[in-house]
Amino acid sequence: MNMFYNKEGVGDTLIVTLGSTEREDKAVQRKENVARIYSKETNKTIGYNLFHFSQIQVLTSSGVVEESEELVNAVNRAIQANGFDDELVYDASPKFVVGYVEEMEKHPNADKLNVCQVNVGQEKLQIVCGAPNVDKGQKVVVAKVGAVMPSGMIIKDASLRGIESTGMICSAKELALPDAPQEKGILVLPEDNEIGTEFKAY
């Protein structure tokens, strides 16, 4: 889940995204001050727009809004008060974590891509990676789905040349780390980093 608010640019509207808003089959259902964006094919909720949000809670940030339990609860009350049944779940888990590349194989449909099975502690993620230096046995930084990169890009589930990819293995440059090398390549972490822990340098 990601939240955005820009009163000057967009108006007094909190935008909540739960999935890809680039789907071609998306539709909108509006009730009072809340609009639900959903997939016509699956009826799955993709996101919500909450209008006149300052009447619910005052936000001082502009752009990506940091989630909090209080904010998610306020959004849930507004959604349900306007006639929708969804309940959003606050996720406080870190979005940038130490991962371990357990397996790697060439992408069947792309010469420069590899399909990696990455252990991030509580789960294993399949991530398609195009970095020339990625390899089995490395500890790496993984941006999980929902992470917001320093560039503003949001990490989403994707399909790359027909292979599903969940998350991204990051380079130092993508993480905006000081003195990051300009050449392409992921950041390989020292062995003493514990799998599944938050990547603190971000």
C-alpha positions in Angstrom: 0.0 0.0 0.0 1.2 3.5 -0.9 -0.3 6.9 -0.1 0.1 10.2 -1.8 -1.0 13.7 -1.0 -0.3 17.0 -2.8 -2.8 19.6 -1.9 -1.3 22.2 -4.2 -0.9 20.0 -7.2 -3.8 17.6 -7.0 -6.2 19.1 -4.5 -7.3 18.0 -1.0 -7.3 14.3 -2.0 -5.5 11.4 -0.4 -4.6 8.8 -3.1 -4.2 5.2 -1.9 -2.7 2.6 -4.2 -3.0 -1.1 -3.4 -2.0 -2.5 -6.8 -1.0 -1.5 -10.3 -3.1 1.5 -11.5 -1.8 0.9 -15.1 -4.3 -1.9 -15.7 -6.4 -1.5 -18.9 -9.5 -3.0 -17.3 -9.7 -0.5 -14.3 -13.0 1.2 -13.4 -14.1 3.7 -10.8 -17.0 3.4 -8.3 -17.7 6.6 -6.3 -19.8 7.0 -3.2 -19.9 10.5 -1.6 -16.3 11.6 -0.8 -14.6 8.3 -1.7 -13.8 6.7 -5.1 -12.8 3.1 -5.4 -10.6 2.1 -8.3 -10.9 -1.6 -9.1 -10.4 -4.2 -11.8 -13.5 -4.9 -13.9 -12.1 -8.4 -14.6 -11.6 -9.5 -11.0 -13.4 -6.8 -9.0 -10.2 -6.5 -6.9 -9.6 -3.1 -5.4 -6.6 -1.3 -6.9 -6.9 1.8 -4.8 -9.0 4.6 -3.3 -9.2 8.4 -3.7 -10.4 10.2 -0.6 -11.6 13.7 -1.3 -11.7 16.6 1.1 -9.2 14.6 3.2 -8.2 17.5 5.5 -11.7 17.2 7.0 -10.6 13.7 8.2 -7.0 14.3 9.0 -4.6 17.2 8.3 -1.5 16.1 6.4 1.6 18.4 6.2 3.6 16.2 3.7 3.5 16.7 0.0 4.1 13.6 -2.2 4.5 10.2 -0.6 2.8 10.0 2.8 4.5 7.9 5.5 2.0 5.2 6.7 1.1 5.1 10.3 -1.5 3.0 12.2 -3.4 6.2 13.0 -3.6 7.2 9.4 -4.6 3.8 8.1 -7.3 3.6 10.8 -8.6 7.1 9.7 -8.7 5.9 6.0 -10.6 2.8 7.0 -13.2 4.8 8.9 -13.6 7.1 5.9 -13.9 4.2 3.5 -16.5 2.4 5.5 -18.5 5.5 6.4 -18.9 6.1 2.7 -20.3 2.7 2.1 -17.4 0.5 1.1 -16.5 -2.8 2.9 -12.7 -3.0 2.4 -10.4 -2.8 5.4 -6.8 -1.7 4.8 -4.1 -3.4 6.8 -1.2 -1.4 8.3 2.1 -3.0 7.4 5.0 -1.8 9.6 7.5 -4.3 8.2 10.7 -2.8 6.5 10.6 -2.5 2.7 14.4 -2.5 2.2 15.8 -5.8 3.5 18.9 -8.0 3.3 18.3 -10.9 0.9 20.3 -14.0 -0.1 20.3 -15.2 -3.7 19.8 -18.9 -3.3 19.3 -19.8 -6.9 19.8 -18.1 -10.3 19.1 -19.1 -13.8 19.1 -17.4 -17.2 15.8 -15.9 -18.3 14.3 -18.1 -21.0 13.3 -15.1 -23.1 16.0 -12.5 -22.5 19.7 -12.9 -22.8 20.6 -10.1 -20.3 18.1 -11.0 -17.6 18.4 -13.6 -14.8 15.7 -15.2 -12.7 16.7 -15.2 -9.0 15.2 -16.9 -6.0 15.9 -14.6 -3.1 15.5 -15.5 0.6 14.4 -12.4 2.5 13.8 -14.1 5.9 10.1 -14.8 6.2 9.7 -15.6 2.5 11.4 -16.4 -0.7 10.9 -13.9 -3.6 11.4 -14.5 -7.3 13.1 -11.5 -8.8 14.1 -10.9 -12.4 17.4 -9.0 -12.4 19.4 -7.5 -15.3 22.6 -6.6 -13.3 25.7 -8.1 -14.9 27.2 -8.9 -11.5 24.3 -10.7 -9.8 25.1 -14.3 -8.8 24.1 -17.2 -6.6 25.3 -17.0 -3.0 25.3 -13.2 -2.7 23.8 -11.1 0.0 22.0 -8.2 -1.5 19.6 -5.3 -0.8 16.0 -6.1 -1.8 13.4 -3.5 -2.3 10.1 -5.3 -1.6 6.8 -4.5 -3.2 5.5 -1.2 -1.9 9.0 0.3 -1.3 9.5 3.8 -2.5 12.9 4.4 -4.1 14.8 7.6 -3.6 13.9 8.5 -7.2 10.2 8.3 -6.3 9.7 5.0 -8.2 7.3 2.6 -6.4 8.3 -1.1 -6.5 5.4 -3.2 -7.8 4.8 -6.8 -8.9 5.8 -7.1 -12.5 6.0 -9.5 -15.4 9.3 -9.2 -17.4 9.3 -11.0 -20.7 6.7 -13.5 -19.4 8.3 -14.2 -16.0 6.8 -12.9 -12.8 9.0 -10.7 -10.6 8.3 -9.6 -7.0 10.6 -6.8 -5.7 14.0 -5.5 -6.9 17.6 -6.2 -6.2 19.2 -2.8 -5.7 22.4 -1.1 -6.8 24.1 1.5 -4.6 23.2 4.2 -7.2 19.5 3.2 -7.0 19.7 3.5 -3.2 21.3 7.0 -3.6 24.2 5.9 -1.4 27.2 8.2 -1.1 30.0 7.5 -3.6 27.9 5.0 -5.4 29.7 3.6 -8.5 28.3 4.8 -11.8 28.7 1.5 -13.7 25.9 -1.0 -13.7 25.8 -3.6 -11.0 23.9 -4.5 -7.8 25.3 -3.7 -4.3 26.8 -6.9 -2.8 26.7 -6.9 1.0 29.3 -8.4 3.4 28.6 -11.9 4.7 27.9 -10.7 8.2 24.6 -9.1 7.2 21.7 -11.1 8.5 19.1 -12.3 6.0 15.7 -10.6 6.4 16.9 -7.7 8.5 16.2 -4.1 7.5 18.9 -2.5 5.3 19.8 0.4 7.7 22.0 2.5 5.3 18.9 3.4 3.3 
